[in-house]
Amino acid sequence: MAKVLVVAEQRDGRLKKSSFELLGASSAAGNETHAILLGEGVAALGKELGQYGAKTVHVADSPALKFYTGEAHAKIILDFAKSQGFDVILGSHTPTGRDLMPRIAAGLNVGLASDCTSLKFEGNKIKVRRPVYAGKATAEVEFIGNGPQMASFRPNALGVPKPDTGKSAEVANLSPATSGFKTKVSDVAKGASGRPDVTEAAIVVSGGRAMKNAENFKILEEMADVLGAAVGASRAAVDSGFRPHRDQVGQTGKVVSPALYIACGISGAIQHLAGMRTSKVIVAINTDPEAPIFQIADYGVVADLFAEVPLLTAEFKKLKEH
Ligand SMILES: Cc1cc2nc3c(=O)[nH]c(=O)nc-3n(C[C@H](O)[C@H](O)[C@H](O)COP(=O)(O)OP(=O)(O)OC[C@H]3O[C@@H](n4cnc5c(N)ncnc54)[C@H](O)[C@@H]3O)c2cc1C
């Protein structure tokens, strides 16, 4: 059994699903599972983390922690981790986790296996797997030496467990120093889209260069709205100004692992595949039967996306209505 700390994430008072995945994986292996949660007005969220497997939730609740800053969050978690002696520290490979987890690892002078897609406990040791060479191979990583074993996980890779509403966690309040930091975020301007982020969504509908312009993405947005999906894009679409960079999937964009990825007019260049090949089910719509995307697609449709996408959207609507 390992003593495990899960670095939980929340945004605007809503816990991230990726944190539930980590708690579920740790507690299912019978570990002593702790979570740490920072923010403003987040004390009440501690109980919810208990439903996913946290035994104790350590909460730092302060107006000074309303917005994430790497400097303050890493220092608080680092000081806490140093005082506790965890065998394992797990976090999410989200935009926040990408910034936060290396800072904590550096402070503890230990290595970090990032962007992992599987986790196995053996006593108080872990083995993780992570894609390398843009997803062409998978490395199995074991940890040597002293200090906590640290790993961050691709959202959706481990799966969200069913919450046990009968369970709740013990909530322990932390009172860390929150002043004296060099960085302070006073406001965060949100994008207009009400859709989920591509890294978090269970379904992603993506468009490529073939979309031709920004307006044409409307047909993908319509499909996404019916499915409750996020809208993603290839780099060619982003570079052409059709979508903002935050929607880009791939090596130099975001890495996604949804239950369903629908690629529309995307050729399947290796750099795009690096960002989506671990999706559970991949559907590709492309006019070119030789397009490389079909080599990794579970379902391939050789068709003009401008004809096919509206037909699929209409069918999805019908299915939803029944
Ligand atoms: C260092 C580096 C990093 C990169 N990082 C990324 C990254 O993060 N993400 C990324 O995506 N790319 C990345 N790229 C770019 C990548 O190599 C490709 O250029 C890019 O993915 C191509 O985008 P695309 O598939 O939309 O366009 P294209 O390759 O031009 O493919 C368009 C596809 O649409 C099909 N098509 C055309 N018309 C229709 C239609 N009406 N209906 C259906 N299908 C149609 C065509 O058959 C074709 O297969 C990177 C490149 C480099 C060098």
PDBQT file of the ligand as one rigid body, heavy atoms in Angstrom, charges set to zero:
ROOT
HETATM    1  C1  LIG A 401       7.135  20.994 -35.677  1.00  0.00    +0.000 C 
HETATM    2  C2  LIG A 401       5.737  20.802 -36.180  1.00  0.00    +0.000 A 
HETATM    3  C3  LIG A 401       4.698  20.778 -35.278  1.00  0.00    +0.000 A 
HETATM    4  C4  LIG A 401       3.379  20.577 -35.711  1.00  0.00    +0.000 A 
HETATM    5  N1  LIG A 401       2.352  20.527 -34.794  1.00  0.00    +0.000 NA
HETATM    6  C5  LIG A 401       1.104  20.246 -35.231  1.00  0.00    +0.000 A 
HETATM    7  C6  LIG A 401       0.028  20.125 -34.312  1.00  0.00    +0.000 A 
HETATM    8  O1  LIG A 401       0.165  20.321 -33.097  1.00  0.00    +0.000 OA
HETATM    9  N2  LIG A 401      -1.194  19.810 -34.799  1.00  0.00    +0.000 N 
HETATM   10  C7  LIG A 401      -1.437  19.603 -36.125  1.00  0.00    +0.000 A 
HETATM   11  O2  LIG A 401      -2.569  19.321 -36.501  1.00  0.00    +0.000 OA
HETATM   12  N3  LIG A 401      -0.424  19.749 -37.008  1.00  0.00    +0.000 NA
HETATM   13  C8  LIG A 401       0.821  20.068 -36.609  1.00  0.00    +0.000 A 
HETATM   14  N4  LIG A 401       1.806  20.250 -37.521  1.00  0.00    +0.000 N 
HETATM   15  C9  LIG A 401       1.430  20.327 -38.942  1.00  0.00    +0.000 C 
HETATM   16  C10 LIG A 401       1.238  18.978 -39.629  1.00  0.00    +0.000 C 
HETATM   17  O3  LIG A 401       2.477  18.499 -40.134  1.00  0.00    +0.000 OA
HETATM   18  C11 LIG A 401       0.245  19.106 -40.795  1.00  0.00    +0.000 C 
HETATM   19  O4  LIG A 401       0.736  20.089 -41.681  1.00  0.00    +0.000 OA
HETATM   20  C12 LIG A 401      -1.167  19.499 -40.386  1.00  0.00    +0.000 C 
HETATM   21  O5  LIG A 401      -1.614  18.647 -39.349  1.00  0.00    +0.000 OA
HETATM   22  C13 LIG A 401      -2.091  19.372 -41.576  1.00  0.00    +0.000 C 
HETATM   23  O6  LIG A 401      -3.359  19.811 -41.219  1.00  0.00    +0.000 OA
HETATM   24  P1  LIG A 401      -4.650  19.273 -41.987  1.00  0.00    +0.000 P 
HETATM   25  O7  LIG A 401      -4.709  17.787 -41.864  1.00  0.00    +0.000 OA
HETATM   26  O8  LIG A 401      -5.789  20.078 -41.527  1.00  0.00    +0.000 OA
HETATM   27  O9  LIG A 401      -4.354  19.730 -43.489  1.00  0.00    +0.000 OA
HETATM   28  P2  LIG A 401      -3.963  18.875 -44.751  1.00  0.00    +0.000 P 
HETATM   29  O10 LIG A 401      -2.772  18.034 -44.510  1.00  0.00    +0.000 OA
HETATM   30  O11 LIG A 401      -3.900  19.861 -45.884  1.00  0.00    +0.000 OA
HETATM   31  O12 LIG A 401      -5.176  17.880 -44.949  1.00  0.00    +0.000 OA
HETATM   32  C14 LIG A 401      -6.445  18.281 -45.348  1.00  0.00    +0.000 C 
HETATM   33  C15 LIG A 401      -7.249  17.002 -45.600  1.00  0.00    +0.000 C 
HETATM   34  O13 LIG A 401      -8.576  17.329 -45.907  1.00  0.00    +0.000 OA
HETATM   35  C16 LIG A 401      -9.042  16.437 -46.921  1.00  0.00    +0.000 C 
HETATM   36  N5  LIG A 401     -10.153  17.113 -47.580  1.00  0.00    +0.000 N 
HETATM   37  C17 LIG A 401     -10.100  18.138 -48.483  1.00  0.00    +0.000 A 
HETATM   38  N6  LIG A 401     -11.356  18.547 -48.793  1.00  0.00    +0.000 NA
HETATM   39  C18 LIG A 401     -12.213  17.762 -48.095  1.00  0.00    +0.000 A 
HETATM   40  C19 LIG A 401     -13.627  17.721 -47.957  1.00  0.00    +0.000 A 
HETATM   41  N7  LIG A 401     -14.424  18.565 -48.616  1.00  0.00    +0.000 N 
HETATM   42  N8  LIG A 401     -14.165  16.781 -47.148  1.00  0.00    +0.000 NA
HETATM   43  C20 LIG A 401     -13.390  15.899 -46.455  1.00  0.00    +0.000 A 
HETATM   44  N9  LIG A 401     -12.025  15.922 -46.532  1.00  0.00    +0.000 NA
HETATM   45  C21 LIG A 401     -11.462  16.852 -47.325  1.00  0.00    +0.000 A 
HETATM   46  C22 LIG A 401      -7.850  16.182 -47.789  1.00  0.00    +0.000 C 
HETATM   47  O14 LIG A 401      -7.985  14.940 -48.468  1.00  0.00    +0.000 OA
HETATM   48  C23 LIG A 401      -6.714  16.154 -46.757  1.00  0.00    +0.000 C 
HETATM   49  O15 LIG A 401      -6.483  14.830 -46.297  1.00  0.00    +0.000 OA
HETATM   50  C24 LIG A 401       3.115  20.438 -37.089  1.00  0.00    +0.000 A 
HETATM   51  C25 LIG A 401       4.186  20.471 -38.003  1.00  0.00    +0.000 A 
HETATM   52  C26 LIG A 401       5.469  20.648 -37.552  1.00  0.00    +0.000 A 
HETATM   53  C27 LIG A 401       6.591  20.667 -38.547  1.00  0.00    +0.000 C 
ENDROOT
TORSDOF 0
